[in-house]
Amino acid sequence: MIAPYLGPSLRKRSCATLPLSLLVCCLIGSGLLAQEFRGVSSEASSIHTLVDLFTWTVKGGVSPHNYLLPTLPDAKRQRTLQLTRRQFVSLKIDYARKDMHFSDQTHARIRAYVTWATSDQSASYSATIRFEKVDGEWYFNDFDFLEPPLISEKMLYLLIGVFLAFLFVAWKYVSHRKSTSMTGTGGRPFG
């Protein structure tokens, strides 16, 4: 410990400036955090605006090709744009900003709840929407989130429940057969 060797006047001054130096460190740290938060917040706002513009464009029957990643190969671009050619009566993409994850400064994803309806179909499901930043602008990686999953979460839970019920009934059947086959032999398996 160096403080005993500094003498009484320096020891008192260093103790008095300790709270001041902690305060200065905290202020600098909070300034850096605020600057980082503003950066993420502005990126999140840009993506939020992109999602809003996309939903309004698609509901209006206009092609959202401007919101799709420009570096996407033509075959994938055409297949992706095909998903938006339905006549949507309604389209809603719900998500919380806290569910927005940035893997780096040019890639982001959100877990969203997508609800849409056309004149003859409707769907509601959870989907992951991916974004990429190119030349300072955010774009959708694809519009695959408009395609409902083959098996919904509810259907998956139902199938797992039916499978577990089947296993339980099969186990009961086998255990019942075992117990009835040994009753006539006095408990010995093969009399």
Summary of the structure (lengths in Angstrom):
residues: 191
radius of gyration: 31.0
end to end distance: 86.2
largest distance: 99.9
contacts: 437
relative contact order: 0.09
helix: 53%
strand: 20%
